[in-house]
Amino acid sequence: MQPFRDYTVYVYMLRCADGSYYVGSTRKTLDDRVGEHNSGVYAGYTFRRRPVELVWSQDFPNAIDAIACERQLKGWSRAKKEALIRGDWSLVGALAKRRRSVRRK
């Protein structure tokens, strides 16, 4: 028995009304999941920060890869998340290098 089936899982980033970012994952459609956030279905981070707007997403063929991506993004700085949203891969890389060099000191 496999612990995880293969199915599409989305990792997504929302911009909240207060300007903060929320990173999550879902097997539902993105429209459905964003609708749940905006209607307050779950009393979590976004509940008091509505409305929210989908600013980035990526689909994955399985939950293992999606969860790994979600955890990684949750650890990123605001600047790095914004570079990802803009698709500025050179800045994403530069911010990653800068963070690594700061940790080594």
N, C-alpha and C positions, 0 to 999 in steps of 0.2 A: 504494500500500500504506500503510495506517494504522499508525503506530508503536504505538498502544494500541487494543485492542478495547474495546467496551463490555461490561462485566459488573460484577456487584456486588463491591465491595471494601469490607471492613470495616476501620475504624480502631478500635483498642481500647486500654483502659488496664487494667493489672493491678496489684493491690496484692500485693506480695511478702511473704513471711514476716517479713522484717526491717523491714517498714513502708515500704519504698521503692516507687516507682511505675515501671512499665515501659510504654512506649507502642510499639505495633507496628501492622502492617497485614497483612491476609491476604485471599486469595480463597476460602479454605476456610470451612467453617462455624465460628462462634465456639466452639461446643462442641469441635469437632475441634482447633482451634488451642490453646485453653486446655488441653485434654488433652495435647497435645504438650509444652507448657511444663511441666505437672505431672509428666509421665513422663520428662522429661529427654531428649527426642529430639534436641534441639540443645544443644550446649555453648556457651551464650551467657550473657547477663546473668542470666537467671532460673534457670540451672542450679543454682547454690548458694543460691538464695533461695526454694526451694520449701517448702511449696506456695504457689501463687499463686491469686488470686481475681479474677475479672472484675468491675470496678467501673464501667466506662463503655464504651459503644461507639456507633458511628454508621456507617451504610452509605452508600456513594457509588456512583454509576452508572459511574464510570470510575477508572482508576488515577491519572490526573493529579491529580484533585481529592483523592483519598485521600492520596496522597503529600504534597501541599501541606499538608493538615491534620495529618498525622503529624509533619512537620517543624516546624510551628508549635507543636504541643503539646509536643514535646520541648524547646522553648526556654522553656516556661512555668515559673514558680516553683511550688514545692510548694503554696503557698497558693492560687494560681490553679487548679491542677489539682484541688485539693480542692473549690473553689467549683464547678467544672464538674461534678464527680461529684455534688455535692448539687443541681445545677441552679440554683444561685444566680447568675443572670445579672447582677444588679445589682453583686454583688461582683466577678465576672469583669471587668466593665467598669471598675469603680473601680480594681482592681489594674492593669489595662492603662493607665489614665490616670496612676496614680501612677508606674508604671515609665517612661512617656514623659516625665513632668516631671522625674524624676531624671536621665534621660539628657541633658536640655537644659542642665543646670547646668554 
